[in-house]
Amino acid sequence: MCVAFLAMLLCVGCHNRAEGSVAQRGLLTLQSRSLDAEIPLAGDWEIYWRQLLTPADLHRAPAPPPDGYLHLPGAWNDLRISGQRVGNKGFATLRLRVDAGPEKRELGIRLFHIASAYRLWIDGRLTAANGVVGRDVRSEVLALNDRVVRFQSNGRPTELVLQISNFRAPFGGARMPILFGSAATIEQGFLGAAMLEYFLCGGMFIMGIYNVARFLFSPEERASFFFGTLCLLWMLFTLTTIGNTEWLDAYFPGRFAEVLNRVEWLVVYLMVLAGYGLLWSLYPKHFPTIGLRVIAAIIGVFSIIAVFAPYPMLTYTTPLSIPGIGVFVVYTLVCQTIATIQSENRSAAILILGGVLSLDIAAINDILFDMQVIATGQIMLYGMSIFAVFQLVYLSSKTARGYREVAHLSQELDHKNAALQTKIAETEQLSRQIVTVSEVERCRISQDLHDGICQQLTAIRLHFSVLKKQMPWSGTAKQEIDHMSSLLNSAVNSAYDMSIGLWPATEGAGKLTEAISELCERTRRVGQITVGFHADAPQCPHQSADQCQQIHRIAQEALTNAIKHSKASNIEVSLSCAPDESIRLTVEDDGVGRRVSSPQRGAGLGMKIMAHRAKIIGGTTTVSDREGGGTSVLCIVPCAHNPADGSCPHQKQKGMSHV
C-alpha cells in the first residue's frame, strides 16, 4: 500500500510531465510532440570543455568544434576529453538546438539546480543567470535557485547556450532535467510543484509542533518528540531545496547559498539521528541504545564538518556520508521488519513498517541518484510525506486507544465509587443501628435499675428509717447509724441518677432543651460545681428525635470530661438554632485545658465518641483550648428538615440560669 501511495504522489508531482525525444549530437526534434506537457531536454548536448563561449563566439567563422557530447540530465564527472576523465571541478559551455516546429508561440524553460553557477542564452539573448560563472573557485559565486524562463519562438529551431562552472558541488553538470514546453505549461508545473511542496511543508510544521508540544506536556512520550523533531527537520530541509533565494543573494552575494548548503547537509544528518531515535523509542529491544549512541557520535562528526569545515572540503566529505546513510537505511529496515514480526500489536507495527518502507525506498532512490547509478530524480519529499502519514495514523490510533482505556478506567472507577458509596451508606446505617441498639440497651438497663436496684434500695432505706426510729441509739452507735443513713441516701440518689442518665433524652422533637437542663442539674449535684445553661432555641420543631438523643449524649460526655479532667469550678452550656439552619451546642469550662489534663494521650476515647455521634447525624464536633484557660466543645448539627422559607423558626428565649 505504501508503494502504491508513493507512486500516486509521484504521479501528482509529475502529472503534466511527458518523456520527450532524445537529442542526438546536439539536436532535439519535437515537431511531432505536443508542447502542452513538460518535455525533458534529454540527450546529447554539445560540450566545450573549459571554455566559456557566448552565442557570438559559437557563430563566428570558423566555428569552434565541440569537445564532445554530454548526456543530460547527468554529471560530467566521468566524461572523458582527449582520453582523460574531467572530474567534478571545472567549467564548460553546453549547446542544444530544439526544433519545435514552424509555429510561432510563447514557450518556456524550467531549470532546476545546475551545479554551482550558470548562464543561459536563448536564441542569442541572455535570459537567465544563477550566481557568477567562474574559471576557478575564487571567481565563482555559488547560487541555488530554480528558474522559469519565458521566450517567444520565431518558428525556427531554438538555440540554447548554457555556461556552467562547478568548483564546489560533488557533481558538475545538470543532474536534474531541464524542462521545455509552452509557457503556460511550464509555469503551471512550477507553481503546482511549489504548492505541493509548500503544502507538505505546512503539514510537516503542524505535525512537528503538535508532537513536540505533546512531549513537553507528557515527557514520557519520547516517540512524539522524535517524530515532531523529524517533521520540523524535514520541513527545514525542504525549504532549503525549493523556492527562489534571489532576494537573499542580493544581501549576501555568494554567501547565503553556501550557508544554505551547509544547513541542508546538517539537517540531513540530524534527520538520520531523529529517525533512529523514533524507532528506538517505539521498539527499544530491537533498536539498541548503543546503536543510538554510535549513530549520534558519527552524526556529530559529520555535523561539525558540515558547519565548521572549509566549504570545498564538503565536496569530499558529503559523498562519503551517502553510502553510510544507505547502510543505515537498510539496517533500520531489517530491524523494523524483525520488530513487526515479533510485535504483539501487529497492526500498529505494520503501520510503522509501511512508513519506514516508503521512507527507505525514497532514501535509497535518492542515494542511488546522487551516486549517478540511476536517473529517476529525487523523491524523498514524497517518501517522507508517506512516512509522516503512516506515523501520524499510528500515533492517532495510540492516542485513541489511550482515550478508550481512560474512558474504560473512568467507568470502572465510577462503578467502584458507587460501590464504595453503597458500602459507606451501609456502614453509616449500621452505625445508626448500633447506636439505636445502644439506646435500647440503655433503656433496658435504666428500667432494670429503676424497677430493680432502685426500688430495693428505696425499700431498704424505708426499713432502715423505721428501724432507726424504733431502736434507742446513743453515743458512737448513733453516729454510725447516721453515717450509714447518709450513705444509703446517697446510694439511692446515685442509683436514680444513673437510671435517669441512661434513659433516652427525649422521645421526640422539641424536648432537647428540657433534657439538657436536667442534665446540667444532675451534673451540678454530682460534681458540686456551678453549671450555667443558656437556651436560644427551646422548642425548635426541626430537631429530629435521633438528633436530640445524640446531642444530649454529646453534652453528657462533654460535662463528664469537664468534671473528670479539667478541674473546673464553672461550666457554661448553651444551645441555639443558628441563622444558617443548624443546631449549635457549646460546653465551656474554666479548667486547666486539654494540654495540661492529658498532654500525652491526645484525643481520648470520649472525644472520639463525641465526634462519631456528631458524624452519624451529619454534624461536626470541635474541641479546643480557650484563650483564658479551660476547654471549649462545639457541636454543630444541621436541622433535620429546613422550612420552605429558608428560616428555622423558634421561640427565642434569652437569659442565663444557674442551677
Helices and strands as residue ranges (DSSP letters): H 2-13, E 27-29, E 39-40, E 43-49, H 55-59, E 68-72, E 74-75, E 80-81, E 84-85, E 90-99, E 106-111, E 117-122, E 125-130, E 147-152, E 158-166, E 173-174, E 179-182, H 183-217, H 222-241, H 246-251, H 256-282, H 289-308, H 311-342, H 346-370, H 380-448, I 449-453, H 454-470, H 475-502, H 512-527, E 530-535, H 545-565, E 570-578, E 582-589, H 594-597, H 605-616, E 620-625, E 631-638, E 657-658
